[in-house]
Amino acid sequence: MDGQKEKVLDTLDKPDCVQEGDFGTLVAVKLYQDTPLGTKHMVVIYKEVSGIDGFVLTAYFTRRPSDTRRVVWKP
């Protein structure tokens, strides 16, 4: 994920959807056409501490996001 900080921040700021994660986490997902691996979804797993504070646990690219997790937000 070296050099992908902007995509991680963009995924958190403007996700395509947010899914419910495990242990109180949330999963932000966004599709990118131009990644080092071709067209991939960026998945960012994060935890909200308050309405204005939180932290990222991990981020990765995947071919497709989970279709079994509950969607908690979608534009």
Rosetta blueprint (number, residue, H / E / L):
1 M L
2 D L
3 G L
4 Q L
5 K H
6 E H
7 K H
8 V H
9 L H
10 D H
11 T H
12 L H
13 D H
14 K L
15 P L
16 D L
17 C E
18 V E
19 Q E
20 E E
21 G L
22 D L
23 F L
24 G L
25 T L
26 L E
27 V E
28 A E
29 V E
30 K E
31 L E
32 Y E
33 Q E
34 D E
35 T E
36 P L
37 L L
38 G E
39 T E
40 K E
41 H E
42 M E
43 V E
44 V E
45 I E
46 Y E
47 K E
48 E E
49 V L
50 S L
51 G L
52 I L
53 D L
54 G E
55 F E
56 V E
57 L E
58 T E
59 A E
60 Y E
61 F E
62 T E
63 R L
64 R L
65 P L
66 S L
67 D L
68 T L
69 R L
70 R L
71 V E
72 V E
73 W E
74 K L
75 P L
